[in-house]
Amino acid sequence: MFITIFVCIGFMLAILYIDLMFDVMAVPHRRSGAALPKAVLDPITYYYRRVTQNPYVLMFVMLTTTISLVLQIVYGLAPRWAAYASLAAIGLAMVAGIVKVIPTAQRLASGKDSPDVQTRLIHGVFTAHALLLVCILALAALQLVAAGRGTPYDRSEDCAGGPSYERTTDRQVIACRPASRTAPRSAA
């Protein structure tokens, strides 16, 4: 499950990196109050025109991440605190994407707004991209910690007196069995 989540995190970070590269093109012009120069505005609007043609891949990756995190909780594959915090991080990222990034990208892609309005939109989406970066990096950190700690069943004290079972992790096999019920033979 961790592998699936980390592949999804890598994909989301790659897309976000590209978005942030275009956002950074507009940063030097942020304080001027004027519309972005055509040399800056055209590549950004073209990029959003291409990206919004098929947004389903990113939605699929975010949905796959969410389902994987839910499965971590259901099957106890990660400490609950890490799985729930990860779910909150991806949830916040999804809300920011749905509320701010996607509508802004679609509006920029339409090309119907004036350069002044497009400039305001581009400067405004930078904040949402920064929030997405924080959420995805927090998700990655939480999952790294969870992968390092393993499951809550990796400690032998969790097995004391419990039922027979075996738990397999990426690092080791933990076998917990109840104590033998036969009385030791006395030496006669």
C-alpha positions in Angstrom: 0.0 0.0 0.0 2.9 2.4 0.8 4.3 1.9 -2.7 1.0 2.9 -4.3 0.8 6.0 -2.1 4.3 7.0 -2.8 3.9 6.6 -6.6 0.8 8.8 -6.4 2.6 11.4 -4.3 5.5 11.5 -6.8 3.0 12.0 -9.7 1.2 14.8 -7.8 4.5 16.5 -6.9 5.6 16.4 -10.6 2.4 18.1 -11.7 2.7 20.6 -8.9 6.3 21.3 -9.8 5.2 22.2 -13.4 2.4 24.4 -12.1 4.8 26.2 -9.7 7.3 26.8 -12.5 4.7 28.8 -14.4 3.6 30.6 -11.2 7.2 31.6 -10.6 7.3 33.2 -14.0 4.7 35.7 -12.9 6.2 36.4 -9.4 8.6 39.2 -10.6 5.6 41.1 -12.0 3.4 40.7 -8.9 4.0 44.1 -7.3 3.8 46.1 -10.5 0.0 46.0 -10.6 0.1 45.9 -14.4 -0.9 43.0 -16.6 1.7 40.4 -17.2 3.8 40.8 -20.4 2.6 38.8 -23.3 5.9 36.7 -23.2 4.9 35.6 -19.7 1.1 35.4 -20.0 0.9 33.4 -23.3 2.9 30.3 -22.1 0.9 30.1 -18.9 -2.5 30.3 -20.6 -1.3 27.8 -23.2 -0.2 25.4 -20.4 -3.6 25.6 -18.7 -5.4 25.1 -22.0 -3.5 21.8 -22.5 -3.8 20.7 -18.9 -7.6 21.2 -18.7 -8.2 19.1 -21.8 -7.7 15.9 -19.7 -7.8 16.5 -16.0 -9.0 13.0 -15.3 -5.5 11.5 -14.8 -4.8 13.8 -11.8 -8.3 13.1 -10.4 -7.7 9.4 -10.7 -4.3 9.7 -8.9 -5.9 11.7 -6.1 -8.7 9.2 -5.8 -6.3 6.3 -5.8 -4.4 8.0 -3.0 -7.6 8.5 -1.0 -8.7 4.9 -1.5 -5.3 3.6 -0.4 -5.4 5.7 2.7 -8.8 4.4 3.6 -7.6 0.9 3.1 -4.7 1.6 5.4 -7.2 2.5 8.1 -9.5 -0.4 7.4 -6.8 -3.1 7.4 -4.5 -1.5 10.0 -1.6 -1.2 7.6 -0.3 2.0 9.2 -0.6 3.6 12.6 -4.1 5.1 12.8 -2.8 8.6 13.6 -0.7 8.6 10.5 -3.4 7.3 8.2 -6.0 9.7 9.5 -3.6 12.7 9.3 -2.7 11.6 5.8 -6.3 11.4 4.9 -6.8 14.9 6.2 -3.8 16.2 4.1 -5.1 14.7 0.9 -8.6 15.9 1.7 -7.4 19.4 2.1 -5.4 19.2 -1.1 -8.5 17.9 -3.0 -10.7 20.7 -1.6 -8.1 23.4 -2.6 -7.9 21.8 -6.1 -11.6 21.7 -6.6 -12.4 25.1 -5.1 -9.6 27.2 -6.4 -7.1 25.5 -8.8 -9.4 23.8 -11.3 -11.9 26.7 -11.8 -8.9 29.1 -12.2 -7.2 26.8 -14.7 -10.4 26.4 -16.7 -11.0 30.1 -16.7 -7.4 30.8 -17.9 -7.8 28.1 -20.5 -10.9 29.8 -21.9 -8.9 32.9 -22.9 -12.1 35.0 -22.6 -10.7 37.3 -19.9 -8.7 40.4 -20.4 -4.9 40.3 -19.6 -5.5 42.2 -16.4 -8.0 39.6 -15.1 -5.8 36.7 -16.3 -2.9 38.3 -14.4 -5.0 38.4 -11.2 -6.0 34.8 -11.7 -2.4 33.7 -12.1 -1.2 35.5 -9.0 -4.2 34.1 -7.0 -3.6 30.5 -8.0 0.0 30.7 -6.7 -1.3 30.7 -3.1 -3.4 27.6 -3.7 -0.4 25.9 -5.3 1.7 26.7 -2.2 -1.0 25.2 0.0 -1.1 22.1 -2.2 2.7 21.8 -1.9 2.5 21.9 1.9 -0.3 19.3 1.9 1.5 16.9 -0.4 4.8 17.2 1.5 3.0 16.6 4.8 1.3 13.6 3.3 4.8 12.3 2.1 6.3 12.9 5.6 3.5 11.2 7.4 3.7 8.2 5.1 7.5 8.0 5.5 7.1 8.0 9.3 4.3 5.4 9.1 6.4 3.2 6.7 9.3 3.4 9.1 7.2 2.5 12.2 5.4 -0.3 10.5 2.0 -1.5 11.8 1.0 -1.3 15.4 1.3 -5.2 15.5 5.1 -5.1 14.9 5.8 -5.1 18.6 5.8 -8.4 20.5 4.0 -6.9 23.5 0.9 -6.5 21.3 0.8 -10.3 20.9 0.9 -11.2 24.6 -2.1 -13.3 25.4 -3.7 -12.6 22.1 -5.0 -15.0 19.5 -2.8 -16.8 17.1 -2.0 -14.9 13.9 0.8 -13.9 11.6 1.4 -10.4 10.4 3.7 -9.8 7.4 5.3 -6.4 6.8 7.8 -5.3 4.3 10.6 -5.8 6.8 9.8 -9.0 8.8 7.2 -11.6 9.7 5.8 -11.3 13.2 4.3 -14.5 14.6 2.4 -14.3 17.8 1.1 -17.5 19.4 -0.5 -18.1 22.8 1.6 -19.9 25.4 1.4 -23.7 25.3 -1.5 -25.0 27.3 0.1 -28.3 28.3 1.6 -28.4 31.7 5.3 -29.1 31.8 6.3 -32.6 32.8 7.7 -33.0 36.2 11.0 -34.7 36.6 10.4 -37.9 38.5 
